[in-house]
Amino acid sequence: MRILIVQESLLDESPIICDFSAFLKSYGNEVFLLIQRSEKNFFGEIKKISPDIIFIQAEILGWNWARRITREIKREFKEVKIGAFGSLPTFYMTDSNLDVDFLILGEPELPALNLISYLSGEKADLRNIFLRSEDGKYISYGFSPLEIDLNSLPLPDRKIYERYKLLTDFPVKRFIISRGCMLSCSFCYISALKNVFGLRLRKKFPERAVQDVISVKEKYPLSFVHFSDDIFPVYDRRWLSDFCNMWKKEVKLPFSIFAIASFINDDVARILKDAGCRLVIFGLETYNEERRAGFLEKKGVSNSVIENAFGSLKKAGIYVGTTNIIGLPSEEIDDWFKTAEYNFALKTDLPLATKFTYIPHTKISSNSCFDWEAEEFRDIFPLCAGSKLFLNISKFVMRNNIDFLLPILKLFSLSYLSLKMKRIYSIRFLDGVKYLISAGLINQRTNVLNGLS
């Protein structure tokens, strides 16, 4: 079959789409990709491709776009089967209100392959799929892990992005070599995947993980690798040693990872540094360790554990980043400033912030406090966490509702973050600016979740 995948913006060269495409091609399908916001004649390009099935990558933070684009495509291509995959249909299911013929839930590879068999007239396992009947109602066929063996996947299909030269030429690329996490934090999509689908933590063999990167390095510009796994396998010392030994011999590129602070010590930091790791990012979430362990259920990650991990990485000469949640239920604005102050005390090299996003089937409530203020503070958080002066200025501005100064603080914050990333990732400033403008980083934030889209 001829299959078209539609993505919203250039912001993400999705490793999951690369895996998804390679998997479907290995079964004889033709697979194409269009990034809607980058196409001048989007519907004209769909007509040229003439797909049998269209898969829309639909994310929670891209809900408005997904609703609009599915409606428009359905209006223009009434005879084509149209569906969605990603975090939006996975967690909101039929409440996502998308104008589609089917919804793919969870990891997309196996359900999509089964759906193609079904549409071809064959008997198929339709678990993790909602099909819309003639009366407009969706029929569910039940839920199952339907886990793909990551080591059995073909090499990722990066060729599918070659239509977008900005992405293929950008020298920093993302890879995913594992799916899942051993933690079940109350706010995280991982806990929802475990609750609904029973998905487990899995990883590729070290040699296979290395080969994924080599296959891209041989064909495209690549100067820095970011592993965007929810947790890089630092928890498996043998795996880590084998991977790092292969990496420094065969790949020889700097890289960055996400990790859990409780698995970092002097020995792990030394192994990572020796292999070329330049940045490790932790989920700090909040300065308040009681709230972190209790309300957020991020177990075993106390402030002392975080501080020890910072110490080990700094001693090894590795940059340290944090992710922080703004707008958690039960928080006050002063809590956000205290989280920024704690990052400043830790000397965080790359302080990042996200606004709390409610995900169905997680344990946390849907109530986000100070919704508008949380949006604003998220954008100035890096500056607040990196400069005592700007932290105090931001406190004064937000506490006194001096709104006209917020755009100036945002500009300073973006510049601060860009310079930090330039130093860490060693990319040319103009390349970074060109990418951010083309991808629409400020206005087109997405909520891509590993393993789903």
N, C-alpha and C positions, 0 to 999 in steps of 0.2 A: 504493500500500500504506500501511497504518497502521504507523508505526514508532515504537517507544519507545526512548529513550536513558536508561540508568540511571547515575547518578553517586553516589559514596559520600557526600560531605559538602559543606557550604556553603563549605569552605575556598577553593575555586577557582570563579570564574565563568569557565569555560574558553573562551578565544577560539577554540580549535580546534573545540569542540562547536558554537559559534555558526556557524563556517564550514561545518562538517559538516551541520548542520541546514539552513542556507540552500541549500547545494548540493543536498541531497536534495529539498527543497521545490521547487526550480526544475525538477525533473523530474516534478512532479505528485504527489509523496508527501506524506502527512500525517505530521508529526513532533511528538512529545511528549517531555517531559523529566520525570523524577522523581528527586529527591535522596533516597536511601533513608533516611538518618539523620534527615531532617526530616519524614518522613511518619509520622503516627500509625497509619494503616491502609494500609500500603504495598501489600499484595496486593489490598486492596479497590480502591485507585486503579488498579492494573493492570487489574483486571476492568472498571472503568468505561471505560478507554481501549480495551480489547479490541484489542491490537496483533496484527499479522501477524508482525512480527519484533521482537525485543528485542536491542538492542546494549548490552552492559555495558562501561563505561569501567573498564578493569582496569590498575592501576599496580603496579610492582614493590614499593613499600613498602606497598601495600594488598593484598598477596597473600592474607592470611588472610581478609580481608573478601570479596575476589573469589571465592575458593573456596567460602566459605559461601553467599554470595548467589546464585551461579549454581546451586548444588545445590538451594537452597530454591525458587528460581523454577522450575527444571526440574521439581521435584516437584509444584508447584502448577499449572503450565501445560504439561502434557505435549504438547499439540498445537501449541504456538507454537514457531517457530524461534528459538533463543536463541544468541547469539554474543558474542564479546568483541573489543575493539580497545584499543589503548594500548600502553604500554611492556612490560607483562607478556607478552601473546601475541607481541608483535613480537620480543622478545629471547629469551624462554624457549620460545616456540613450543609444541610439544606437551608439553614438560616443565612447562608452567604448571599442569597437572593441574586444569583447569577442566571442569566438567560442562556442556559446550556443544556445539551442533551445528556450529559453525564458528568459526574464528579469523581475524581480519583483521590482517594484518601491514603495518607501515609507515604511511604517510599514509593515512587511512581513506577519503577521498572516492571515488576511482575504484574500488578493490576493492569497496566497499560497493554502489556503483551497479551494478557488474557482477554481484554476488551477487544483487541484487534482480531483475535481468533473468533470471538463471539460475533462481531460485525461481519466476519467473513463466512458466517453460517455454520461454524463449528461449535461443539459443546465446549464450555469453558467455565472455569472457576471465577465467579464474579464477586468474591469477597473483596471488601475495601472499595467497592464501586456503588454509586447511586446512579440508576438509570431513570430517565424521565419517561413516563408512559404517555399515551396519546391524550389523556385527560389533564396532563400537565403536572401530575403528582410524581414524586420520586419514590422509587422502590429500592430498598436496601437489601443487600444479600449477605449481610453480616460482616464482622470484623475478624481480622487475623493478623499475626505479625508479618506474614509474607516477606520474610527477610531475604534479601539477595546476598549471596556469598560474595563479599567484596573482592576476593582474590580471583573469582571466576569472571569478573567483568572484563570486557575488552579494554584496551588502552583508551583513555578519554578522547573523545572526538573534538579536539580543539579546532579542527578545520571548519566546523559549523559556524565559527565566528569570523572567518576570513573576509566576509562581506564588509565587516566593520574594522577598517584598518587601524583606527585609533586604539581599539582593544588589542588586536594582535601585535601591534608595534609597542604597546605600553610595556616597559621592561619589568614591572612588578606584577606577578601573577599569583592567583590563589589556587591552592590544592586542598583536597580533603582526602585523607588516607584512613579515616575511621569514622564511625557513626555511633552516636549515643554517648552516655556518660554514666559513671557509677553513682553520682549524686542524684537526688530527686528533690531539688529545691522547689518550694511551693509556687514560685512565680514563673518557672521555666517550662518551655514547651516540651522538654524531655520528659518531665513527670507526666504530662498529658499523653505523650506517646506510649509511655509505660502503662498508664491507667487504661487506655482505650485499646491499644494494639499489642501490648506486651513486648515491645521491641527491646532488644538487648544491646549492650556495648560490644562492638566488633571493630577489628582493625585489619588492615592489609599486612601481609608479611613484609619484613624490612626490604627485601630485594624487590618486591613488587612496588612498594611505595617509592623507592628510588627510581625504578624504571618509568613510573608515571611522569616524573619530573624530567628525566633524560629525554623521553620521547618528545617533550615540548621544547626543551633546550636545543635539540638538534634542528628544529624547524623555525623557531620564532625568537625574537629578541627576549632575553631573560637575564636580568642582573640581580634579582632579589625574589625569594620565594616566601609567601606567607601561607602557613598551614592554618586554615580556618576551622579545623576540627573543634568541636566543643571542648574536648580535652585531648591534647597531644599525648601519646602513650608514654609519658614520663613515669607512669605508675608501674610499668613493666621494665625492670632494670635490664634484663637480658635483651629484650627487644630494642631498648634504647641504645645499648652499647653496640649491638649489631648494626642498627640503622646508622648511627653516627660514624662508625668505622667505614661503612660503605659510602656514606655521603661525602666525607672528606677526601676519599680516593676517586670517586666517580663523578660527583656533581660539582663540588668545590665552589659553592655559592653561599652567600649569607642568607639566613632565613629567620623567620619569627614564628612564634607559636602561642597558643592559649594553653594555660595549665592551671592546676589547682595548687594553691600555695603549700598545702600539707605534704605534697610529694617532692618539694624542692629542698635540697640540702647542699652542702658544699660539694659533695661528690657529683651529684646530678648537675649542678651548675658548671663544674669543671668539664664534664663530658660534653655538655651542650656548647660551651664556649670553644672547646677544642675542635668541634665539628663545624663551627662557623655561625652558631646562633647569636643574633644581635639583639633580639628583643623577646621578652617573655611577658605576656599579658595575663593578669589575674582578674577574677571577678570579685572585686571588693564590695560592691553594691552600696554599702552604707558604713559610716564610721562606727555605728553602734553595734558592737559585737553580740549583745544580747538579742537585738532585733534580727541580726543576721542569722544567728543560730536558731532562734525561736520562731518568729513570724515568717522569715524567709526559708527556714529549715535548711540552711547551708551549713551542714554539720562538719565539725572538725576544723573550721577555718576561723579561729579566734584572731584577735589583733596581734597577739604574741606570735602565732604561727605565721601570719602575714609579714610581720616585721623581721622574723628570722629568715624567711624566704627572700625578702628584699636584701637583707644583709649578705646572704650567700651569693645572690646574683650580682649585686654591686661589687662585691669583692672579686668576682670572676671577670668583671668588666662587661657585663651584659646590661643593656637598657631594660627598664621595667615599666610596664604600662598597667593601667587598671581600667576596669569598666565599672561604672557607677550608675545607679538607678535614681532618677529624679521623679518625684511625685508619687511615692509609695503611699498607699492608704495608711492612715494613722500618723503620717509625718507632718511636721510644720516646716515653714520656710527656713527657720533657724537650723533645722536638721540638715538641710542641703548645704548651708554654709559650713557647718561643722564637718561634713563629709569632704568638702573642698579643703578645709583647713587640715584635715588629717592627711589628705594627699600631699599637701604642701610640706607637712612635717615628715612624711615618708620620702620626700624628694622624688616623687613620681615623674618619670621622664615623659610619659605619654598618658595624661589623664583624659579618659573618654567618658562620655555620659550619654545615656539614653533615657527617654521619657518612659515611665511605666506604661506598659501595654497589657491590657487584660487578654488572656488566652483562655478560652473555655476548656473545661476539664482539668484545669489546674486547681490547687487548693486555695489560692489567694482570691480575694473578692474583686469585683469589677470596679470598685470605687477608687478613682484616682483623685488625690487632693490637689486643689489649686491648679486646675487643668491648664489655664492660659499661662500662669506664672511658671509652671513646670516646663512648658515649651520654651519660654524665654530663657530660663536659667540653664536649661540643657545646652543652649547655644553659647553661653558665656562661661560654662563650667571649666573648660580647659584653662582659660585665662585666670579664673579665680583660684584654681588649684596650683597654678604655676607662679603666681605673683601676689605677695602679701598686699602690695599697694592696690592692685586692681581688685583684689578680694574686698578690701575695705571700701573702695569706690562703689563696687557692685552692691554691697550691703546698703550703702546710703541711697543709691539710686532705686533699688527695689523696695526698700522699706518706706521710702517717701514718694513712691509712684512717679518718679521722674522719667516717664516713658520715652521722651524724645531722645534721651541719651542711650537707650538700649541698642539702637542700630549701630552706634559708634562702638559700643563695647563688643557687639557681635563681630564687627569688622576686625577689631584688635584680636579677638579670640580666634577667629579663623586664621589670621596672619600668624599668630603664635603657634597654633596647631600645625599649620603648613610648614613653618620653619623647623619645628620639632620633627615632623615626618621626613622632611628633606634631609635632615642630618642622619636620622636613623636608617632610612631606606636608600639614601644616596642617589636620589633621582634628581634630574635637572629641574630647576624651579619652573621653567617654561613648560616642560612636559607635564608637571603636576597641575599647573594652572589650566593648560589646554584640556587635560582630562576632566578636571572639576567642572569647567564651564560646559563641556560637551555632555558630560554625564548628568549635569543638573543636580549636583550634590545637595545644594541647599533646599531646593524646592521639590525634589523627587526622591526623598528618603524611602528606602524599602525596608522590609522586615524579612530578609531571606534567612531561612532556618535550615541548617545543615541536614542533609539526608532527605529533604522534602523538595527543595527547588534551588 
